[in-house]
């Protein structure tokens, strides 16, 4: 096997309390990320790498299956840098396929398992995937997507490789024509002796963005990007070791989950627990107890659900030493309650698909709940105003990041690539405030920020305050237009089971804790909030809902005259003086 050389030292400057870490060695050509991980664990052949719903996979078996799958893909005619769609539930076959493709120099495109056939048809056409790697349970939706892609754009997938097909023989002979069992494919090919001689900046894999403002964007990451996230975050900040048992509620197809369940643990030889089912509190607790999880990766919504669950285990029942949170800012009250119960810190941080993992974070022993902590050494952070000028401490600014794990581009989207990847800087789309002690506080997404009476209001700040009320489980705040076209804050609130509260009580609660102009003028109690598959609240869905309801209320008077007030009401709901339209 060809050696992956790493000879260039990169100086890292710490920007947070504590001693500076040693310089991180940067990879140089040739560098193949899959080969790098396999070589790092070559001496751990008998150690358990993965525990999934079907059993265990040792490091030696992982390496064998990765190399065999690399050979198989090439035997099918998939060439270097061509794409293969990876649509699989979390199980040990997922890292085998992901790393096997990378080992061969082929580009896996990891996609969300909760999407529609239309979404997958778009992704197949957009990525021009030559093959599809799919869990048996997801095969029907993939078949619909392939038919749609063929009908609309003429794109045809050459090969479909099925993970654990139900009822199929070992050789996959009961599968439809053109499909093959992953196990059969791996068994029929010898291990590839040498990894593709890729370089650190060569295409490694794709992830798709959430697509909250349109079609999902194909985020292209290099071979070296996951290496950087492990060296700069997993090892020095989280302090992961081979003795850890890691478990992530975020699935592998997300940037956060990919680091948690593959890059990070495999970089140190740890054991990973994978779960195909939804990450309900009960399902999470079973893995904590059955496998003695030491490091758990979750999101704020998940932590809130766990703390509210009647099945919450006692501190002495679990082996947790550290928890991580990302996806959205962690409310201070939530982190404090979790630590009080388990004696375990939640390390809150922020990352993105574009930067691959976390670049701004709290750290063990230095947690400042209510903040996102300090820049991760190796990353530079700037807050800028709308003209691109730096903002002083205490003022809200747009967050820009400079660091080695930034994506190469959005595939086939030059305009959006230029808007986001500005030279060596990446525009995150988040707004933050830098405190005098160097920590950063989340102030919402750029498109979520509200301007009330000419002053910015952070939805997250109001939400975090609402969640301090003992009856509130979750809250989401958006801006809605009043009849004068002015912005008013509206809170959607989910109460804890068995509790009661009215809007007057909650308004008074917020007024006592925040500046008066920040309290929500409107409060609606709901049973649940719209969320992404990782549990992130989708405020844009709430905005769409409000806009639709507003249109319905205005429809009888659209473009008509309100005689009593002598104004014209336009289709958009804006008011205009009579005679000016």
C-alpha atoms as one frame of an Amber mdcrd trajectory, in Angstrom:
protein
   0.000   0.000   0.000   1.311   3.409  -0.916   2.157   5.597   2.037   0.284
   8.815   2.605   2.930  11.446   3.211   2.419  14.316   5.640   5.388  16.604
   5.888   4.264  20.219   6.027   3.854  21.760   9.498   1.033  24.232   9.923
   1.241  26.760  12.755  -1.895  26.961  14.876  -2.532  30.029  17.023  -4.775
  29.468  20.023  -7.463  32.098  20.502  -8.946  30.745  23.713  -7.761  30.235
  27.283  -5.139  27.548  27.839  -1.783  26.625  26.389  -1.181  26.557  22.658
  -1.507  23.119  21.026   1.459  21.729  19.106   1.583  22.492  15.367  -0.627
  20.241  13.238   1.073  18.480  10.363  -0.676  19.219   7.079  -1.126  16.429
   4.523   0.766  16.653   1.245   0.408  14.721  -2.014  -0.275  11.857  -2.116
  -3.023  11.886   0.481  -6.097   9.675   0.544  -8.353  10.161   3.569  -9.670
   6.592   3.626  -6.140   5.210   3.441  -5.099   7.593   6.215  -7.759   6.201
   8.573  -7.070   2.550   7.721  -3.349   2.950   8.277  -3.925   4.763  11.582
  -5.838   1.723  12.858  -3.810  -1.054  11.255  -2.629  -2.237  14.701  -6.213
  -2.391  16.044  -7.437  -5.252  13.869  -9.329  -7.063  16.637 -10.808  -3.941
  18.268 -14.484  -3.136  17.691 -14.884  -0.219  15.303 -18.684  -0.232  14.906
 -21.686  -1.560  16.793 -24.939  -1.326  14.854 -28.392  -2.920  14.957 -26.993
  -6.078  13.315 -23.801  -6.693  15.287 -20.186  -5.614  15.512 -17.489  -4.829
  12.952 -13.826  -4.911  13.955 -11.204  -2.550  12.580  -9.545  -5.358  10.637
 -12.866  -6.317   9.058 -13.603  -2.683   8.260 -10.312  -2.318   6.392 -10.907
  -5.544   4.474 -14.409  -4.580   3.377 -13.362  -1.019   2.442 -10.593  -2.289
   0.150 -12.784  -4.968  -1.414 -15.532  -2.457  -2.095 -13.030  -0.090  -3.723
 -12.060  -2.893  -6.112 -15.729  -3.697  -6.785 -16.646  -0.132  -7.724 -13.807
   0.035 -10.213 -14.775  -3.371 -11.631 -18.260  -1.979 -12.270 -16.684   0.714
 -14.402 -17.010   3.657 -12.017 -14.010   5.871 -12.638 -11.979   8.207 -10.497
 -13.803  11.430  -9.460 -17.157  10.150 -10.733 -19.967  10.295  -8.189 -21.966
   7.588  -6.431 -25.112   8.375  -4.411 -25.037   7.102  -0.811 -28.615   6.703
   0.470 -28.337   4.483   3.525 -29.509   4.270   7.108 -26.803   4.383   9.763
 -25.170   0.953   9.948 -21.660  -0.424   9.483 -22.214  -0.673   5.706 -22.351
   3.149   5.564 -18.662   3.766   6.474 -17.650   0.782   4.322 -19.261   2.359
   1.251 -18.177   5.911   2.049 -14.533   5.018   2.710 -14.435   2.404  -0.049
 -15.403   4.990  -2.635 -12.855   7.505  -1.333 -10.160   4.783  -1.250 -10.780
   4.262  -4.977 -10.721   7.990  -5.718 -14.467   7.898  -6.404 -16.680  10.598
  -4.850 -19.512   9.479  -2.527 -22.499  11.825  -2.336 -24.091  11.295   1.086
 -27.780  12.239   1.202 -30.521  12.562   3.789 -32.648   9.401   4.165 -35.852
  11.354   4.919 -36.357  13.101   1.589 -38.824  12.535  -1.252 -38.363  10.836
  -4.642 -38.376  14.298  -6.223 -35.450  15.344  -4.018 -33.431  12.249  -4.886
 -34.234  12.610  -8.584 -32.798  16.125  -8.455 -29.683  14.916  -6.615 -29.124
  12.054  -9.068 -29.287  14.452 -12.009 -27.308  17.209 -10.288 -24.471  14.902
  -9.229 -24.659  12.718 -12.381 -24.210   9.710 -10.076 -23.027   6.573 -11.883
 -24.131   4.227  -9.104 -26.417   4.293  -6.084 -25.650   2.658  -2.728 -28.912
   2.110  -0.866 -30.398   0.445   2.202 -32.992  -2.190   1.289 -35.722  -0.283
   3.141 -35.043   2.790   0.977 -34.969   0.942  -2.344 -38.620   1.720  -3.302
 -38.138   5.475  -2.950 -34.859   5.283  -4.877 -36.539   3.391  -7.707 -39.148
   6.148  -7.971 -36.385   8.754  -8.010 -34.431   6.930 -10.726 -37.539   6.694
 -12.910 -38.197  10.403 -12.454 -34.554  11.338 -13.176 -34.611   9.231 -16.317
 -37.884  10.744 -17.480 -37.016  14.366 -16.784 -33.307  14.714 -17.477 -32.407
  11.486 -19.179 -29.968  10.559 -16.415 -29.667   6.831 -15.838 -27.966   5.170
 -12.876 -25.789   2.315 -14.142 -25.620   0.256 -10.941 -27.677  -0.104  -7.751
 -25.906  -1.690  -4.781 -28.232  -2.780  -1.982 -27.245  -3.058   1.678 -28.747
  -6.090   3.454 -31.614  -6.847   1.029 -34.408  -8.714   2.816 -35.040 -12.205
   1.506 -32.228 -12.022  -1.040 -29.698 -14.789  -1.328 -26.113 -14.057  -0.435
 -25.336 -13.531  -4.129 -28.251 -11.103  -4.483 -29.890 -13.278  -7.147 -33.417
 -12.392  -5.973 -32.859  -8.669  -6.568 -34.243  -6.987  -9.693 -32.057  -6.905
 -12.766 -29.308  -4.293 -12.562 -29.093  -4.518  -8.781 -26.585  -6.354  -6.643
 -26.171  -7.148  -2.958 -23.390  -5.215  -1.247 -22.232  -8.331   0.624 -22.098
 -10.334  -2.608 -20.172  -7.597  -4.385 -17.632  -7.369  -1.579 -17.218 -11.155
  -1.352 -16.578 -11.454  -5.092 -13.659  -9.019  -5.249 -10.171  -9.013  -3.795
  -8.941  -6.140  -1.657  -7.489  -3.240  -3.612  -3.794  -3.222  -2.649  -3.199
   0.527  -2.952  -5.403   3.549  -2.511  -5.883   6.027  -5.338  -2.990   8.487
  -5.283  -5.161  11.495  -4.616  -3.966  14.821  -3.237  -5.270  16.760  -0.256
  -7.152  19.220  -2.493  -8.666  16.568  -4.768 -12.444  15.972  -4.578 -13.236
  13.722  -1.643 -17.013  13.662  -1.132 -20.200  15.699  -1.372 -22.790  16.660
   1.196 -25.999  18.504   0.391 -27.016  21.641   2.229 -30.436  21.822   3.861
 -31.901  23.748   0.957 -33.960  25.984   3.247 -33.941  28.774   0.642 -34.330
  26.676  -2.520 -32.868  23.548  -4.097 -30.203  21.829  -1.958 -26.655  22.862
  -2.823 -24.013  20.217  -3.507 -21.154  21.055  -1.126 -17.881  19.663  -2.466
 -15.269  18.753   0.161 -11.653  17.785  -0.424  -9.747  14.690   0.694  -8.006
  16.687   3.440 -11.009  18.498   4.929 -12.107  15.725   7.333  -8.492  15.275
   8.399  -8.408  18.907   9.521 -11.600  18.635  11.561 -10.186  15.660  13.458
  -6.790  17.245  14.080  -8.127  20.665  15.084 -11.280  19.718  16.980 -11.751
  16.036  17.854  -8.331  15.505  19.361  -7.356  18.808  21.057 -10.821  20.129
  22.003 -12.969  17.054  22.685  -9.976  14.995  23.748 -11.263  11.791  22.131
  -9.209   8.629  22.711  -9.363   4.997  21.665 -11.045   4.195  24.989 -14.159
   6.194  24.092 -17.474   4.780  22.918 -19.048   7.437  20.680 -22.726   7.743
  19.772 -24.314  10.487  17.669 -28.003  11.334  17.387 -27.139  13.231  14.197
 -26.937  10.780  11.318 -23.850  10.130   9.206 -25.195  11.942   6.141 -24.995
  15.276   7.992 -21.686  17.111   8.314 -22.021  17.077  12.118 -22.889  13.378
  12.200 -20.147  12.443   9.735 -17.526  13.867  12.061 -19.129  12.381  15.166
 -19.657   8.882  13.827 -16.777   8.408  11.393 -14.017  10.990  11.118 -13.523
  11.699  14.821 -13.696   8.216  16.384 -11.788   6.494  13.574  -9.028   9.100
  13.813  -8.245   7.874  17.350  -9.374   4.226  17.177 -12.513   4.622  19.299
 -15.673   2.494  19.094 -18.814   3.883  17.428 -22.451   3.025  18.100 -24.733
   3.435  15.067 -28.537   3.463  15.130 -30.846   3.286  12.112 -34.034   4.338
  13.907 -35.132   7.843  14.841 -33.203   9.326  17.784 -36.040   9.382  20.304
 -35.060   9.828  23.970 -35.893   6.192  24.701 -33.809   4.912  21.766 -30.866
   7.081  22.851 -31.102   5.942  26.465 -30.978   2.271  25.379 -27.681   2.842
  23.567 -26.265   4.761  26.516 -27.067   1.907  28.866 -26.440  -1.116  26.613
 -23.111   0.044  25.181 -21.820   2.290  27.965 -21.525   5.350  25.739 -18.849
   7.771  26.981 -19.243  10.596  24.422 -22.643  11.593  23.044 -23.319  14.056
  20.210 -26.748  15.702  20.077 -28.672  18.908  19.411 -30.513  21.284  21.773
 -33.958  19.992  20.840 -32.861  16.442  21.599 -31.446  17.402  24.982 -34.705
  19.165  25.864 -36.684  16.062  24.928 -34.430  13.807  26.976 -34.675  15.956
  30.089 -38.475  15.953  29.753 -38.676  12.172  29.276 -39.995  10.021  32.155
 -37.418   7.405  31.098 -34.470   9.712  31.876 -31.796   7.499  33.474 -30.111
   8.366  36.736 -26.563   9.702  36.802 -25.139   6.446  38.175 -26.673   4.411
  35.332 -24.668   6.037  32.531 -20.973   6.230  31.630 -21.079   9.656  29.927
 -17.932  11.734  30.353 -18.706  14.380  27.709 -21.566  15.554  25.495 -21.532
  17.746  22.408 -24.218  20.019  21.003 -24.513  21.737  17.625 -27.095  22.569
  14.996 -28.352  25.629  16.873 -27.283  27.440  20.006 -27.784  25.623  23.298
 -29.897  27.589  25.824 -27.965  28.106  29.053 -30.789  26.771  31.206 -30.844
  23.515  29.235 -27.117  22.936  29.592 -27.188  23.740  33.284 -30.057  21.319
  33.976 -28.364  18.522  32.019 -25.077  18.982  33.871 -26.870  19.140  37.211
 -28.530  15.804  36.492 -25.674  13.852  34.894 -22.603  15.695  36.176 -21.513
  15.883  32.535 -20.832  19.037  30.515 -22.393  19.742  27.154 -19.801  21.291
  24.855 -21.803  23.646  22.656 -20.335  24.712  19.337 -21.260  25.850  15.865
 -20.225  24.399  12.544 -21.707  24.178   9.060 -21.873  21.943   6.034 -19.604
  24.431   4.262 -16.917  24.230   6.986 -17.611  20.500   7.593 -17.595  20.654
  11.389 -17.264  22.922  14.422 -15.047  26.011  14.323 -16.386  27.952  17.333
 -16.804  26.043  20.576 -16.833  25.768  24.322 -14.366  23.256  25.709 -14.249
  20.771  28.570 -13.669  22.492  31.893 -14.247  25.919  30.300 -17.937  25.855
  29.476 -19.733  29.183  29.393 -23.364  28.160  29.016 -25.282  30.721  26.999
 -22.297  31.279  24.707 -20.781  29.304  21.828 -17.343  29.633  23.382 -14.145
  30.626  21.596 -12.722  30.101  18.098 -11.237  26.648  17.634  -7.453  27.029
  17.231  -6.694  26.874  13.519  -9.758  28.945  12.602 -10.061  32.729  12.461
 -13.370  34.447  13.151 -14.544  37.916  12.096 -17.827  39.717  12.712 -18.673
  42.250  10.000 -21.432  44.756   9.336 -23.424  44.983   6.113 -20.619  46.932
   4.451 -18.038  44.310   5.410 -16.426  46.352   8.189 -15.481  44.759  11.555
 -17.955  45.405  14.363 -16.858  46.136  17.941 -17.493  43.837  20.900 -21.094
  43.863  22.031 -22.584  44.571  18.588 -24.260  42.085  16.249 -22.311  41.201
  13.117 -22.272  38.653  10.299 -20.000  35.704  11.090 -17.121  34.944   8.709
 -14.725  32.007   9.129 -11.259  31.330   7.800  -9.955  27.789   8.180  -8.522
  24.761   6.360 -11.720  22.637   6.276 -13.747  25.003   4.069 -15.513  23.386
   1.117 -14.147  23.858  -2.375 -17.421  25.141  -3.887 -21.102  24.548  -4.457
 -21.260  22.233  -7.461 -22.711  23.953 -10.523 -23.600  27.146  -8.650 -20.991
  29.810  -9.306 -23.022  32.767  -8.035 -23.772  31.174  -4.678 -20.179  29.918
  -4.406 -18.842  33.441  -4.858 -21.313  34.812  -2.332 -20.346  32.252   0.338
 -16.668  31.454  -0.330 -14.976  34.858  -0.429 -11.284  34.266  -0.945 -10.002
  32.463   2.140 -13.113  33.454   4.108 -16.474  31.712   4.313 -19.645  33.691
   5.038 -21.698  31.606   7.445 -25.070  33.338   7.275 -25.120  33.492  11.089
 -25.126  36.607  13.234 -23.094  36.741  16.442 -21.953  39.056  19.211 -18.417
  38.915  20.594 -18.176  39.419  24.352 -15.377  41.204  26.180 -13.951  37.842
  27.377 -13.576  36.584  23.797 -16.603  34.301  23.829 -19.302  34.556  21.194
 -23.089  34.610  21.611 -25.428  33.467  18.887 -27.829  36.142  17.621 -29.696
  34.097  15.010 -29.475  33.455  11.301 -29.133  36.424   9.015 -32.592  35.706
   7.647 -34.051  35.110  11.124 -32.956  38.381  12.723 -35.764  40.796  13.498
 -35.635  44.568  13.456 -38.195  45.977  15.886 -38.502  49.766  16.151 -35.204
  50.031  14.297 -33.368  47.763  16.735 -32.187  44.224  16.036 -33.851  41.548
  18.153 -32.385  38.055  18.300 -35.084  35.358  18.068 -32.781  32.993  19.912
 -32.431  35.338  22.885 -36.208  35.519  23.263 -36.552  31.752  22.774 -33.885
  31.019  25.369 -35.660  33.285  27.849 -39.037  31.666  27.221 -37.483  28.248
  27.813 -36.418  29.324  31.284 -40.102  29.257  32.260 -40.823  25.969  34.050
 -43.813  25.187  31.812 -42.066  25.692  28.442 -40.512  22.774  26.566 -39.665
  24.510  23.266 -40.133  27.884  21.649 -39.568  29.474  18.243 -39.783  33.204
  17.525 -40.349  34.871  14.160 -41.332  38.316  12.901 -44.814  38.986  11.541
 -46.155  42.158   9.916 -48.923  44.103  11.606 -51.532  46.030   9.579 -49.142
  48.975   9.369 -46.425  46.792   7.856 -44.297  46.995  11.005 -42.557  43.937
  12.413 -43.894  42.356  15.571 -42.404  39.364  17.329 -44.463  36.193  17.570
 -43.569  33.175  19.677 -44.729  29.621  19.010 -44.580  27.752  22.310 -44.732
  24.038  23.154 -45.612  23.387  26.787 -44.311  20.474  28.811 -46.821  17.644
  29.291 -49.149  18.243  32.222 -48.383  21.970  32.563 -50.493  25.053  31.913
 -49.627  28.666  31.145 -51.208  31.603  29.344 -49.696  34.224  27.058 -49.972
  37.045  29.616 -47.869  35.089  32.075 -45.187  34.361  29.473 -45.063  37.965
  28.259 -44.569  39.204  31.813 -41.904  36.538  32.351 -39.884  37.772  29.344
 -40.348  41.464  30.233 -38.802  40.826  33.635 -35.664  39.359  32.047 -35.112
  41.259  28.777 -35.401  44.802  27.518 -39.117  45.641  27.181 -39.053  45.916
  23.388 -37.885  42.297  23.102 -40.903  40.535  24.580 -43.089  38.648  22.060
 -46.193  40.656  21.216 -47.987  37.533  20.034 -47.858  34.011  21.478 -49.382
  30.899  19.955 -49.386  27.590  21.806 -48.720  24.606  19.516 -48.274  20.869
  19.940 -44.977  20.732  18.025 -42.577  22.808  15.930 -41.429  22.083  12.353
 -37.902  20.673  12.372 -35.213  19.242  10.131 -34.159  15.596  10.441 -31.477
  16.652  12.928 -33.989  18.432  15.144 -33.189  21.997  14.073 -36.246  24.241
  14.252 -37.325  25.493  10.804 -38.417  29.064  11.484 -38.863  29.679   7.760
 -41.723  27.151   7.821 -43.428  29.177  10.523 -42.941  32.341   8.457 -44.470
  30.637   5.408 -47.427  29.524   7.523 -48.005  33.050   8.795 -47.760  34.554
   5.328 -50.289  32.069   3.993 -52.729  32.834   6.802 -52.250  36.561   6.230
 -53.067  36.158   2.520 -56.193  34.199   3.382 -57.363  36.931   5.762 -56.795
  39.624   3.138 -58.193  37.782   0.127 -61.735  39.221   0.237 -60.324  42.756
   0.062 -57.376  42.196  -2.292 -56.836  45.252  -4.481 -60.095  46.695  -3.134
 -60.994  49.830  -1.267 -61.535  49.933   2.485 -63.999  52.841   2.487 -63.934
  53.373   6.220 -60.210  54.096   6.311 -59.924  55.448   2.741 -56.890  53.293
   1.935 -56.123  50.775  -0.755 -55.113  47.267   0.272 -52.655  45.721  -2.140
 -52.285  41.957  -2.771 -49.148  41.955  -0.647 -51.088  43.214   2.353 -49.348
  46.610   2.390 -51.384  49.759   2.965 -51.263  52.754   0.647 -52.962  56.173
   0.694 -55.944  56.325  -1.615 -55.202  58.137  -4.847 -51.518  57.162  -4.979
 -52.041  53.861  -6.847
